[in-house]
Amino acid sequence: MVASLILNRVSRTTSSISLLRVTGILGFNSLNAQIHGERISGTFCRERSLATLAEGASHFDEMVSVNQRKFYLLGGKGGVGKTSCAASLAVKFASHGHPTIVVSTDPAHSLSDSFSQDLSGGVLKPVQGVDSPLLALEITPERMKEEIKSQTGDKSVKKMMDSMGLGMFAGELGDLKLEDMLNAASPGIDEIAAISKVLQFIESPEYSRFTRIVFDTAPTGHTLRLLSLPDFYDSSISKITKLKKKITEAASAFKSVFGKTKEIQQQEAPNELDQLKERMEKVRNVFRDVNTTEFVIVTIPTVMAINESSRLHASLRKENVPVQRLIVNQLLPQSESDCKFCSMRRKEQTRVLGLIQNDTELSGLKLIQSPLLDAEIRGVPALKFMGDRIWR
Ligand SMILES: Nc1ncnc2c1ncn2[C@@H]1O[C@H](COP(=O)(O)OP(=O)(O)OP(=O)(O)O)[C@@H](O)[C@H]1O
């Protein structure tokens, strides 16, 4: 409380985008901030920079106003600030009264580092220092593998077909295990684990009160696989279901000769694969619906990052995943007296912002400008500070 009052006063009484000054007053991460502060003032620019960035609001009021549950996925190239932006958004939602879950699907998790709290272990953990409920989860494949195993048991396809009364046809499928099918699938276990969690959030009453679910996603390639996974399984399951139908028809013809039609009708009941297919469709639909999902692309003002963001948006568009906002993070703020280095970087970033405006994929998105702060963003007060600059 005291901390946030001081933070508010600091934000109101200075136009400086200075996390250093805030961290100094609050006394958190002070050594870290000092190190970064010295580096910035020594190497980059002697003057404290001023917040004169062009307006680039996120229209946060739109994001917060809807009571219905919404998934926010933040993604982009490695190292651009996805975790910091996702964590700051989660804190902001929670501070505005939305019970929120923040999930990392990146195998190289950094939520714990970002919040400066231990959020590891693959289970939902409460984030300390936020008023409303905010839970965080770093998905760990190993833990998810165990969960999947405990849910499915050690069922082989043969056993499943036995239970459907089709054991005699299962020979061809041999000892193929459901788990092997999961492991053999082209998307990795990380993506499967993430989808399985999404399903839990959607289906389990335990999570129904959480109205905002923010994903800190893995760098681009992983994330695209994650989003295409429901389709991948949908088509795989369709193939298996077709095969099963053929086998059932063959069994039906075979059994009808012996007058066992009643038993065959029972086999028409929905089975595990049909249920899995339905659940995959559910996830697929949630990720494609503008009312339930928004993918926010995070980038930095370099040509390489912008090009990758443009490709990412093209892929998301193809997948029909809703995208409305683009965060350009780590923008060097204006300064009263530029050193040569800063002035060159600033020219370069102005050129890159121009590229965004002329990029057919990116120009239609709401551009959010996020300043380069003068310290590493770690801990809830720092995330609040960053969030107040991005999500406004
Ligand atoms: N606007 C900013 N100002 C200052 N530092 C920043 C800013 N955004 C991010 N950082 C710092 O950059 C580093 C990388 O940020 P972050 O972990 O959020 O990126 P990421 O895209 O999630 O990385 P990865 O792809 O490795 O998961 C962190 O040390 C973070 O504190």
The ligand as a Tripos MOL2 file, in Angstrom:
@<TRIPOS>MOLECULE
LIG
   31    33     1     0     0
SMALL
NO_CHARGES

@<TRIPOS>ATOM
      1 N1         11.0180   -2.0910  -21.6820 N.pl3     1 LIG1
      2 C1         12.0500   -2.6430  -21.0760 C.ar      1 LIG1
      3 N2         12.9690   -1.8680  -20.4650 N.ar      1 LIG1
      4 C2         14.0220   -2.4200  -19.8460 C.ar      1 LIG1
      5 N3         14.2570   -3.7360  -19.7840 N.ar      1 LIG1
      6 C3         13.3840   -4.5610  -20.3890 C.ar      1 LIG1
      7 C4         12.2230   -4.0650  -21.0570 C.ar      1 LIG1
      8 N4         11.5290   -5.1280  -21.5380 N.ar      1 LIG1
      9 C5         12.2060   -6.2280  -21.1760 C.ar      1 LIG1
     10 N5         13.3170   -5.8950  -20.4870 N.ar      1 LIG1
     11 C6         14.3340   -6.8020  -19.9580 C.3       1 LIG1
     12 O1         14.7970   -7.6230  -21.0340 O.3       1 LIG1
     13 C7         15.0610   -8.9370  -20.5760 C.3       1 LIG1
     14 C8         14.2490   -9.9420  -21.4040 C.3       1 LIG1
     15 O2         12.8870   -9.6950  -21.1320 O.3       1 LIG1
     16 P1         11.8140  -10.8680  -21.1020 P.3       1 LIG1
     17 O3         12.2960  -12.0180  -20.2980 O.co2     1 LIG1
     18 O4         10.5340  -10.2370  -20.7190 O.co2     1 LIG1
     19 O5         11.8220  -11.2620  -22.6520 O.3       1 LIG1
     20 P2         11.2310  -12.5700  -23.3700 P.3       1 LIG1
     21 O6         10.8300  -12.1320  -24.7300 O.co2     1 LIG1
     22 O7         10.1810  -13.1720  -22.5070 O.co2     1 LIG1
     23 O8         12.5070  -13.4890  -23.4030 O.3       1 LIG1
     24 P3         12.5680  -15.0500  -23.7960 P.3       1 LIG1
     25 O9         12.2380  -15.1410  -25.2540 O.co2     1 LIG1
     26 O10        13.9910  -15.4030  -23.4930 O.co2     1 LIG1
     27 O11        11.5610  -15.7460  -22.9290 O.co2     1 LIG1
     28 C9         14.7170   -8.9670  -19.0970 C.3       1 LIG1
     29 O12        15.8840   -8.7630  -18.3820 O.3       1 LIG1
     30 C10        13.7730   -7.7710  -18.9190 C.3       1 LIG1
     31 O13        13.8220   -7.2190  -17.6150 O.3       1 LIG1
@<TRIPOS>BOND
     1     1     2 1
     2     2     3 ar
     3     2     7 ar
     4     3     4 ar
     5     4     5 ar
     6     5     6 ar
     7     6     7 ar
     8     6    10 ar
     9     7     8 ar
    10     8     9 ar
    11     9    10 ar
    12    10    11 1
    13    11    12 1
    14    11    30 1
    15    12    13 1
    16    13    14 1
    17    13    28 1
    18    14    15 1
    19    15    16 1
    20    16    17 2
    21    16    18 1
    22    16    19 1
    23    19    20 1
    24    20    21 2
    25    20    22 1
    26    20    23 1
    27    23    24 1
    28    24    25 2
    29    24    26 1
    30    24    27 1
    31    28    29 1
    32    28    30 1
    33    30    31 1
@<TRIPOS>SUBSTRUCTURE
     1 LIG1         1 GROUP 0 **** ****
